[in-house]
Amino acid sequence: MRILLARHGETAWNAEGRYQGQRDIPLSPVGEAQARALGERLAEVPIARAVASPLSRARRTAEIALGARAGLLVLDAGFAEIAHGDWEGKLASEIRAVDPERLRAWREDPESVRMPGGESLAEVMVRCWAAFERACEGLAEKDVLLVVAHDAVNRLILARVLGLPIARLWSFRQAPTTLNLLEGPQAAALEVVRLNDCAHHTAFFGEAVHRAL
């Protein structure tokens, strides 16, 4: 099976550097343009199944990218972004003023952190991997699955496929509407073919970094 794991398009909070978590922030005009560019890139790809996070930034990215094929889309809450709890809506500078040690740990030792009023990455791994297995179930060898999720969720899925510990979660990037291509016979036996491919909207050496994760 072939899995296209995508991230949602940009939101106003992404651009401002605010932690979103499970706040349902919509795509910005830039994010919608990125989703359209993703759709153009996928126009000739024979997608057999499409699953997205129910948060509107991911759902809408999938709908725009799928276009006339949007009827394929199903939603799975297992792919929702990590709940940042009390950090949601805040800039890193605002968090640093009131919770500096946890913010430092989040950057340096993320697996040790449970978000205040939110989740830990280990908890998100359990639910997003279960959702990933559900999405992959029954796919044939050449079937293509599109999954549209979020930064932390994508990183966790990719880390598991790559055999990386959660401590290495910040060692690669996930740009807006990026594509990761995974191939293999089942969810437990996948190879990463493409990682953080955002050529549909960003130049080869373009910057596509969001600072609020």
C-alpha positions in Angstrom: 0.0 0.0 0.0 1.0 3.6 -0.5 0.3 6.2 2.1 0.4 9.9 1.5 0.6 11.5 5.0 0.0 15.2 4.7 -0.2 18.1 7.1 -2.9 20.7 7.0 -2.4 24.1 5.4 -1.3 27.2 7.3 -3.6 29.1 9.7 -3.4 32.6 11.1 -2.2 31.1 14.4 0.6 29.2 12.6 1.7 32.4 11.0 1.7 34.2 14.4 3.5 31.3 16.1 0.6 30.5 18.5 0.1 27.0 19.9 -3.1 25.6 18.4 -3.6 22.1 19.8 -7.2 21.2 19.6 -8.6 24.7 19.1 -10.5 24.6 15.9 -8.7 27.3 14.0 -9.6 27.6 10.3 -7.2 27.8 7.3 -6.0 31.2 6.4 -6.1 32.3 2.7 -2.5 31.2 2.5 -3.5 27.8 3.9 -6.3 27.5 1.4 -3.9 28.3 -1.5 -1.5 25.7 -0.2 -4.4 23.1 -0.1 -5.3 24.0 -3.7 -1.6 23.5 -4.7 -1.7 20.1 -3.0 -4.8 19.2 -4.9 -3.1 20.1 -8.2 -0.2 17.9 -7.3 -2.5 15.0 -6.4 -4.9 15.4 -9.3 -3.6 12.4 -11.2 -3.0 10.2 -8.2 -5.6 7.4 -7.9 -6.6 7.8 -4.3 -8.6 4.9 -3.0 -9.2 6.1 0.6 -8.9 9.5 2.4 -9.0 10.1 6.2 -8.5 13.3 8.1 -8.5 14.8 11.5 -11.9 16.3 12.3 -10.4 19.7 13.2 -11.4 22.1 10.4 -7.9 23.0 9.3 -7.2 19.4 8.4 -10.7 18.5 7.2 -10.8 21.5 4.9 -7.3 20.9 3.6 -8.4 17.4 2.6 -11.6 18.6 1.0 -9.9 21.2 -1.1 -7.1 18.8 -2.1 -9.5 16.0 -3.0 -11.8 18.3 -5.0 -14.4 16.2 -6.8 -13.2 13.2 -4.8 -14.1 14.7 -1.5 -16.9 12.1 -1.0 -14.1 9.7 -0.2 -13.2 11.6 3.0 -13.9 10.1 6.4 -12.9 11.7 9.7 -11.1 10.1 12.6 -10.6 11.9 15.9 -7.5 9.8 16.5 -5.7 12.0 14.1 -6.5 15.3 16.0 -3.6 17.4 17.1 -2.1 17.0 20.6 -4.1 18.9 23.2 -1.8 21.7 24.4 -4.2 22.5 27.2 -3.4 25.8 28.9 -0.8 26.7 26.2 -3.4 26.9 23.4 -3.7 30.3 21.9 -0.4 31.5 23.4 2.9 32.5 21.9 6.1 30.8 23.1 7.2 34.1 24.6 4.0 34.2 26.7 4.5 30.6 27.8 8.1 31.3 28.7 7.0 34.0 31.1 4.8 31.7 33.1 6.0 28.1 32.5 9.7 28.3 31.4 10.8 24.9 32.7 8.1 23.0 30.9 8.7 24.9 27.7 12.4 24.1 28.0 11.7 20.4 28.5 9.2 20.5 25.6 12.1 21.6 23.3 14.8 19.5 24.8 13.1 16.4 26.2 9.5 16.3 24.7 8.7 12.8 25.8 8.9 13.9 29.5 6.2 16.6 29.1 2.5 16.3 29.8 0.8 19.5 28.6 -0.9 21.4 31.4 -4.5 20.5 31.1 -3.7 18.5 27.9 -1.9 15.4 26.7 1.5 13.8 26.6 3.1 12.7 23.3 2.9 9.1 24.5 -0.8 9.4 24.9 -1.1 10.9 21.4 1.0 8.1 19.9 -1.4 5.5 21.2 -4.5 7.2 19.7 -2.9 8.3 16.4 -1.2 5.0 15.7 -4.5 3.2 16.3 -6.2 5.6 13.9 -3.4 5.0 11.4 -3.9 1.2 11.6 -7.7 1.7 11.1 -7.0 3.8 8.0 -4.6 1.3 6.5 -6.8 -1.8 7.2 -7.8 -3.7 4.1 -5.7 -1.7 1.6 -4.4 -3.6 -1.4 -0.8 -3.6 -2.6 -1.2 -0.6 -5.0 -4.0 1.2 -3.1 -3.2 4.9 -2.2 -4.4 6.3 1.1 -4.4 10.0 1.9 -4.2 11.0 5.5 -4.4 14.7 6.4 -3.4 15.4 10.0 -1.2 17.7 12.1 2.4 18.5 12.9 2.8 16.5 16.1 0.7 13.6 14.9 2.6 13.3 11.7 5.9 13.4 13.5 4.8 10.6 15.9 3.7 8.4 13.0 6.9 9.0 11.1 9.0 8.5 14.2 7.4 5.1 14.8 7.9 4.0 11.2 11.5 5.2 11.3 12.2 3.6 14.6 13.0 6.9 16.2 12.4 7.6 19.9 10.0 10.5 20.8 13.1 12.4 22.0 14.1 12.8 18.3 10.7 14.3 17.3 12.2 17.7 16.4 14.9 16.3 14.2 12.8 16.7 11.0 10.2 19.2 9.8 6.6 19.0 8.7 5.7 22.0 6.5 2.1 23.1 5.7 0.4 20.7 3.3 3.7 18.7 3.2 3.6 15.2 1.8 5.3 12.1 3.3 5.1 9.0 1.2 5.2 5.6 3.0 5.0 2.3 1.3 4.7 -1.3 2.5 2.5 -4.3 3.0 1.0 -3.2 6.3 1.2 -0.4 8.9 3.8 -2.3 10.9 6.1 -2.8 7.9 6.4 0.5 6.1 9.3 2.4 4.5 9.6 6.2 4.2 10.0 7.0 0.6 9.5 10.8 0.8 9.8 13.0 3.8 8.4 16.6 4.2 8.0 17.1 0.4 6.3 20.5 -0.1 7.6 21.2 -3.6 4.0 22.2 -4.7 4.3 25.5 -2.8 7.8 26.0 -1.5 11.1 26.4 -3.3 13.9 23.8 -2.7 15.6 25.9 -0.1 12.5 27.8 1.0 11.7 28.3 4.7 8.6 26.5 5.9 8.9 26.5 9.7 6.2 27.1 12.3 7.6 28.0 15.7 4.7 27.0 17.9 5.4 23.3 18.4 
